[in-house]
Amino acid sequence: QVQLVESGGGLVQAGGSLRLSCAASGRTFSRYTMGWFRQAPGKEREFVAAVSWSGGTTRYADSVKGRFTISRFNAQNTAYLQMNGLKPEDTAVYYCAADRNIYTGTIASAAESYEYWGQGTQVTVSS
């Protein structure tokens, strides 16, 4: 069992930056693919980014490529999402998630592949 707690959300002006953190409990954090998803009001939850257990492979949604960077620090059971060049359309609740399936070379982008979820942190970008 893994518990995830997000932090770092807030209100920022367009063009600004935020760094989200995801703190995980449990000894098996380093085995999991970690992902970030977001959900805006009235919209479905969507994939943002994910990183393999080693940190060696990442995957991004087209809408955030070149602006967001996902990383992880296994020694501290923490994953991060650095968000630069924020736009009003990035406004959403951001969720951290963990995929406990064995990594076989492909990072999942479907929410159904992730077993563990945090409570979310609000990111609001003003224009």
C-alpha positions in Angstrom: 0.0 0.0 0.0 1.2 3.5 -0.9 -0.1 6.8 0.3 0.6 9.9 -1.7 0.4 13.5 -0.6 0.8 16.4 -3.1 1.9 19.9 -2.2 3.1 23.0 -4.0 0.0 24.2 -5.7 -1.2 27.8 -5.7 -2.1 30.9 -7.6 0.3 32.1 -10.2 0.2 34.6 -13.1 0.5 33.4 -16.7 4.1 32.8 -17.6 5.0 31.9 -14.0 6.3 28.7 -12.5 5.4 26.3 -9.8 6.9 23.0 -8.5 4.6 20.3 -7.3 5.8 17.7 -4.9 4.4 14.2 -4.2 5.5 12.6 -1.0 5.0 8.8 -0.8 4.9 6.5 2.1 6.0 2.9 2.0 9.2 1.1 1.1 8.3 0.2 -2.4 8.1 3.7 -3.9 11.3 3.1 -6.0 9.5 0.3 -7.8 6.6 2.3 -9.1 6.1 4.4 -12.2 5.0 7.8 -10.9 2.6 10.0 -12.8 0.9 13.4 -12.7 -2.6 13.9 -13.9 -4.9 16.9 -13.8 -8.6 17.7 -13.9 -10.2 21.0 -14.7 -13.8 21.9 -13.8 -16.2 20.1 -16.1 -13.5 18.1 -17.8 -12.2 14.6 -17.5 -8.9 13.8 -15.7 -6.0 13.9 -18.2 -2.5 12.6 -18.2 0.2 15.2 -17.7 3.5 13.4 -17.2 5.1 10.2 -15.8 8.5 8.9 -14.9 9.8 5.3 -14.7 11.0 3.7 -11.5 14.6 4.7 -12.2 13.9 8.1 -13.5 15.5 7.2 -16.8 12.4 7.4 -18.9 9.7 10.1 -19.0 6.6 10.7 -20.9 4.6 14.0 -21.4 1.3 15.1 -22.8 1.8 17.2 -25.9 0.2 20.1 -24.2 3.0 20.4 -21.6 6.1 19.3 -23.5 8.9 21.8 -23.2 7.3 23.5 -20.3 6.9 20.8 -17.6 9.6 18.5 -16.2 8.9 15.4 -14.1 11.5 14.0 -11.8 11.9 11.8 -8.8 14.2 11.3 -5.8 13.8 7.7 -4.7 16.0 8.2 -1.6 13.4 10.6 -0.3 10.3 8.9 -1.7 9.4 12.0 -3.6 8.3 12.9 -7.1 8.2 16.4 -8.6 6.6 18.3 -11.4 8.3 21.5 -12.3 5.9 23.7 -14.3 7.3 26.6 -16.2 5.6 28.9 -18.7 2.2 28.3 -17.1 -0.9 29.2 -19.0 -4.5 29.8 -17.9 -5.5 26.5 -19.5 -3.1 24.7 -17.0 -5.6 25.6 -14.3 -6.7 22.3 -12.6 -6.4 20.1 -9.7 -3.2 18.1 -10.1 -3.0 14.6 -8.8 0.0 12.4 -8.2 -0.4 8.7 -9.0 1.6 5.5 -8.7 1.6 2.5 -11.1 2.8 -0.6 -9.4 2.9 -2.7 -12.6 6.3 -3.9 -13.5 7.9 -1.5 -15.9 8.4 -3.1 -19.3 9.6 -0.2 -21.3 6.4 1.7 -21.9 5.0 4.3 -19.5 1.2 4.2 -19.1 -0.8 7.4 -19.7 -4.2 5.9 -18.9 -5.5 6.7 -15.5 -6.8 3.2 -15.1 -3.2 1.9 -15.0 -2.4 3.8 -11.8 -3.5 2.1 -8.6 -2.6 4.7 -6.0 -3.7 8.4 -6.0 -3.2 11.5 -3.9 -5.9 13.9 -2.9 -4.8 16.6 -5.3 -3.5 20.1 -5.2 -5.0 23.1 -6.9 -3.1 25.1 -9.5 -4.7 28.3 -10.7 -3.1 30.4 -13.4 -4.4 33.9 -13.9 -4.2 35.7 -17.2 
